[in-house]
Amino acid sequence: MSLFRKTIYIATAFIAPGFYGAQYAFFAQPVADAISTIVALSLFFLVFNKYLEKRLQE
């Protein structure tokens, strides 16, 4: 997850200034954190639900 977050950060840091101006490069970290949080929560609930279903069947 850390590598994913850093990849999103670097991509956003290079892409955002091209579209919105140099001052928006400072928003790269919060955007990367938000995206990685959404992905991590999605993966957690997918895996956790499968684990709970397996446990309930036992």
C-alpha positions as YAML, in Angstrom:
chain: A
units: angstrom
residues:
- id: 1
  name: MET
  ca: [0.00, 0.00, 0.00]
- id: 2
  name: SER
  ca: [2.85, 2.36, 0.73]
- id: 3
  name: LEU
  ca: [4.28, 1.91, -2.74]
- id: 4
  name: PHE
  ca: [0.83, 2.49, -4.24]
- id: 5
  name: ARG
  ca: [0.45, 5.72, -2.22]
- id: 6
  name: LYS
  ca: [3.87, 6.98, -3.28]
- id: 7
  name: THR
  ca: [3.14, 6.15, -6.92]
- id: 8
  name: ILE
  ca: [-0.11, 8.11, -6.78]
- id: 9
  name: TYR
  ca: [1.73, 10.97, -5.05]
- id: 10
  name: ILE
  ca: [4.44, 11.18, -7.70]
- id: 11
  name: ALA
  ca: [1.93, 10.95, -10.53]
- id: 12
  name: THR
  ca: [-0.26, 13.64, -9.01]
- id: 13
  name: ALA
  ca: [2.73, 15.88, -8.27]
- id: 14
  name: PHE
  ca: [3.71, 15.81, -11.93]
- id: 15
  name: ILE
  ca: [0.22, 15.91, -13.48]
- id: 16
  name: ALA
  ca: [-1.57, 18.49, -11.30]
- id: 17
  name: PRO
  ca: [0.70, 21.46, -12.12]
- id: 18
  name: GLY
  ca: [0.19, 20.84, -15.83]
- id: 19
  name: PHE
  ca: [-3.56, 21.20, -15.53]
- id: 20
  name: TYR
  ca: [-4.07, 23.55, -12.60]
- id: 21
  name: GLY
  ca: [-0.83, 25.46, -12.11]
- id: 22
  name: ALA
  ca: [2.21, 25.03, -9.89]
- id: 23
  name: GLN
  ca: [0.43, 25.86, -6.64]
- id: 24
  name: TYR
  ca: [-1.71, 22.71, -6.95]
- id: 25
  name: ALA
  ca: [1.36, 20.48, -6.68]
- id: 26
  name: PHE
  ca: [1.02, 20.96, -2.92]
- id: 27
  name: PHE
  ca: [-2.29, 19.07, -3.03]
- id: 28
  name: ALA
  ca: [-0.59, 15.94, -4.35]
- id: 29
  name: GLN
  ca: [-0.06, 14.41, -0.90]
- id: 30
  name: PRO
  ca: [-3.66, 14.83, 0.36]
- id: 31
  name: VAL
  ca: [-5.00, 13.48, -2.94]
- id: 32
  name: ALA
  ca: [-2.69, 10.46, -2.75]
- id: 33
  name: ASP
  ca: [-3.70, 9.86, 0.87]
- id: 34
  name: ALA
  ca: [-7.41, 10.04, 0.02]
- id: 35
  name: ILE
  ca: [-7.11, 7.68, -2.94]
- id: 36
  name: SER
  ca: [-5.00, 5.17, -1.01]
- id: 37
  name: THR
  ca: [-7.44, 5.29, 1.92]
- id: 38
  name: ILE
  ca: [-10.36, 4.50, -0.37]
- id: 39
  name: VAL
  ca: [-8.45, 1.64, -2.00]
- id: 40
  name: ALA
  ca: [-7.29, 0.24, 1.35]
- id: 41
  name: LEU
  ca: [-10.80, 0.34, 2.83]
- id: 42
  name: SER
  ca: [-12.24, -1.30, -0.27]
- id: 43
  name: LEU
  ca: [-9.69, -4.10, -0.16]
- id: 44
  name: PHE
  ca: [-10.18, -4.55, 3.58]
- id: 45
  name: PHE
  ca: [-13.93, -4.94, 3.30]
- id: 46
  name: LEU
  ca: [-13.64, -7.33, 0.35]
- id: 47
  name: VAL
  ca: [-11.19, -9.57, 2.19]
- id: 48
  name: PHE
  ca: [-12.91, -9.23, 5.56]
- id: 49
  name: ASN
  ca: [-16.32, -10.14, 4.14]
- id: 50
  name: LYS
  ca: [-14.88, -13.26, 2.51]
- id: 51
  name: TYR
  ca: [-13.23, -14.21, 5.80]
- id: 52
  name: LEU
  ca: [-16.46, -13.68, 7.74]
- id: 53
  name: GLU
  ca: [-18.50, -15.71, 5.26]
- id: 54
  name: LYS
  ca: [-15.99, -18.55, 5.51]
- id: 55
  name: ARG
  ca: [-16.11, -18.40, 9.30]
- id: 56
  name: LEU
  ca: [-19.89, -18.43, 9.43]
- id: 57
  name: GLN
  ca: [-20.02, -21.55, 7.24]
- id: 58
  name: GLU
  ca: [-17.92, -23.51, 9.72]
...
